[in-house]
Amino acid sequence: MTQANPELPPRSKSGKTALEVSVQAARLAGGIIKKRFKSIKEINFKGVKDIVTDVDLAAEKALLELLKEEFPDFGVLAEESKPQESESPFTWVVDPLDGTRNYAAGVPHFCTVVALSYGDTPVVGVTYDPMRDEMFTAEQGKGAFLNGDKLEISENREIKQALLCCDLGYVDEKAGLALDLIRSLWPDIISIRLMGSSALGVAYAAANRVDLYFHHSLSPWDIASGHVLIQEAGGIIVDKQGQPANLRTPSVIASNPQLVNDFLKRTEGHPWRSG
C-alpha cells in the first residue's frame, strides 16, 4: 500500500545516506556490465523473448551484497532473485541490467537501476548508464539530477509537438496495441523512439531528451527509479487510466501534467488504454 508521507531512510552501517549507497551500488554493477560488454556471454531464456545473461546474475550478486551489507534490515525486490521480505518499511528495488536484449546484441544502450521504496512509494532512485557514465539520481523532495546537473521535465504541452518514447515489452497482444496507438497518432507527433530500456526511457523523459514515455506492462524494477526521477524533475507518472502510478502499477505514462493530459485526451477510447 502506498504511503503518502514516507519517513526518511536511516543512515547505512558505514554512515552513508541511502542515495550514496545507491550510487555506489549502481557504479559497482555498471562496472561489471561495461567490462563484459564485448565478451562472450552465456544467454538463457526466461520467456520466448525475455533473456538473462550470466552478466546480469554477476552484477546483481555484487550489487545485492553491497546493499545488504550497508542496510541489512531492508527488504529486497530484484529481477533475478527471489524477493527478500523484512519488517522494515523500506525495500531495495533493483535491476542489474535493464536492456539485456540490447546488451546481448552489442547495442550500447542499457543501464543499472537501484531504487529504495517506502511501501509502494519509491523515495530514492538511481539509473546508471555505464557506457556513457551518466548517473541519473533523485531523492524525494530534493530534486533530480544527471551527473550533478539539475533535471527539468519537458515544457511541451501538446502531443503534436512531442517526441514520444515507448517500449513494446514481452506481451505480444499489448505490444500490438501499442503499435496501433502509435499509428493512430502518426503523423501528428514529432517522432517516436523505441529504446529497448524502459528505465533509460523514463530517465530520458525526466531529462527532457524525450517529451513523454509510455508503456503497458512493466515490473517494479523497470520503473522504480523512474518514479522519483520524473516527479523530482517536475512531472507526473500515471497509469493507462490516468490514475497516479506507484511501484506496483504495470502501465505508465510519464511527462509534465499538461502533456500527459493531452496524451490521455488524444488516446481516449483506444484499445491500448483498456487492453
Backbone hydrogen bonds, N-H to C=O, Kabsch-Sander energy under -0.5 kcal/mol:
donor,donor_aa,acceptor,acceptor_aa,energy
3,Q,118,Y,-0.6
12,S,16,K,-3.0
13,K,70,E,-2.1
15,G,12,S,-1.8
21,V,17,T,-2.1
22,S,18,A,-2.3
23,V,19,L,-2.5
24,Q,20,E,-2.1
25,A,21,V,-2.7
26,A,22,S,-2.5
27,R,23,V,-2.4
28,L,24,Q,-2.0
29,A,25,A,-2.5
30,G,26,A,-2.8
31,G,27,R,-2.2
32,I,28,L,-1.5
33,I,29,A,-2.3
34,K,30,G,-2.7
35,K,31,G,-2.2
36,R,32,I,-1.5
37,F,34,K,-1.2
39,S,36,R,-1.5
43,I,41,K,-0.6
44,N,52,V,-2.8
46,K,44,N,-0.5
46,K,50,D,-3.1
47,G,50,D,-1.7
51,I,49,K,-0.6
52,V,44,N,-2.6
54,D,42,E,-1.5
57,L,53,T,-1.5
58,A,54,D,-2.1
59,A,55,V,-2.8
60,E,56,D,-2.4
61,K,57,L,-2.2
62,A,58,A,-2.0
63,L,59,A,-2.3
64,L,60,E,-2.9
65,E,61,K,-2.0
66,L,62,A,-1.6
67,L,63,L,-2.2
68,K,64,L,-2.8
69,E,65,E,-1.7
70,E,66,L,-2.0
71,F,67,L,-2.9
74,F,71,F,-1.4
75,G,90,F,-2.3
76,V,84,Q,-2.5
77,L,92,W,-3.1
79,E,94,V,-1.5
81,S,78,A,-0.8
84,Q,76,V,-2.8
85,E,83,P,-0.6
88,S,73,D,-0.7
91,T,117,S,-2.4
92,W,75,G,-3.0
93,V,115,A,-3.0
94,V,77,L,-2.1
95,D,113,V,-2.1
98,D,111,C,-3.2
99,G,97,L,-0.6
103,Y,99,G,-2.4
104,A,100,T,-3.0
105,A,101,R,-1.5
106,G,102,N,-0.6
106,G,103,Y,-1.2
107,V,102,N,-3.0
109,H,107,V,-2.3
111,C,98,D,-1.7
112,T,128,Y,-2.3
113,V,95,D,-2.9
114,V,126,V,-2.4
115,A,93,V,-1.8
116,L,124,V,-2.4
117,S,91,T,-2.9
118,Y,121,T,-3.1
119,G,89,P,-2.5
119,G,117,S,-0.7
120,D,1,M,-0.8
121,T,118,Y,-1.9
123,V,116,L,-3.3
124,V,116,L,-1.7
125,G,138,A,-2.8
126,V,114,V,-2.1
127,T,136,F,-2.4
128,Y,112,T,-2.7
129,D,127,T,-0.5
129,D,134,E,-2.9
133,D,129,D,-0.9
134,E,129,D,-2.0
135,M,133,D,-0.6
136,F,127,T,-3.0
136,F,134,E,-0.7
137,T,135,M,-0.6
137,T,145,F,-2.8
138,A,125,G,-1.9
139,E,143,G,-1.3
140,Q,123,V,-3.0
142,K,139,E,-2.8
144,A,232,E,-0.7
145,F,137,T,-3.1
146,L,149,D,-2.6
147,N,135,M,-2.5
149,D,146,L,-2.1
151,L,144,A,-3.0
153,I,233,A,-2.5
154,S,205,A,-0.6
161,Q,158,E,-1.6
162,A,159,I,-2.1
164,L,162,A,-0.7
164,L,191,S,-2.2
165,C,212,L,-2.1
166,C,193,R,-2.5
167,D,214,F,-0.7
172,D,170,Y,-0.8
175,A,171,V,-2.5
176,G,172,D,-2.4
177,L,173,E,-1.8
178,A,174,K,-1.9
179,L,175,A,-2.1
180,D,176,G,-2.2
181,L,177,L,-2.3
182,I,178,A,-2.3
183,R,179,L,-2.3
184,S,180,D,-1.9
185,L,181,L,-1.4
186,W,182,I,-1.7
188,D,185,L,-1.6
189,I,187,P,-0.8
190,I,162,A,-2.2
191,S,162,A,-1.0
193,R,164,L,-1.7
195,M,166,C,-0.9
195,M,193,R,-0.6
201,G,197,S,-2.3
202,V,198,S,-2.4
203,A,199,A,-2.0
204,Y,200,L,-2.7
205,A,201,G,-1.5
206,A,202,V,-2.2
207,A,203,A,-1.8
208,N,205,A,-1.3
209,R,204,Y,-3.1
210,V,204,Y,-1.1
211,D,163,L,-2.5
212,L,163,L,-1.2
213,Y,254,A,-2.1
214,F,165,C,-2.0
215,H,252,V,-2.2
218,L,250,P,-1.8
222,D,219,S,-1.4
223,I,219,S,-0.9
223,I,220,P,-0.8
224,A,220,P,-1.8
227,H,223,I,-1.8
228,V,224,A,-0.9
229,L,225,S,-2.2
230,I,226,G,-2.8
231,Q,227,H,-2.0
232,E,228,V,-2.5
233,A,229,L,-1.2
234,G,231,Q,-1.2
235,G,230,I,-2.8
236,I,255,S,-3.1
238,V,253,I,-2.4
239,D,243,Q,-2.7
242,G,239,D,-2.0
245,A,237,I,-2.2
247,L,120,D,-2.2
249,T,246,N,-1.7
252,V,215,H,-2.5
253,I,238,V,-2.2
254,A,213,Y,-2.9
255,S,236,I,-1.8
260,V,256,N,-2.4
261,N,257,P,-2.2
262,D,258,Q,-2.0
263,F,259,L,-2.5
264,L,260,V,-2.5
265,K,261,N,-2.2
266,R,262,D,-2.8
267,T,263,F,-1.6
268,E,265,K,-0.9
270,H,267,T,-2.3
273,R,270,H,-1.7
274,S,270,H,-0.7
274,S,271,P,-0.7
275,G,271,P,-2.3
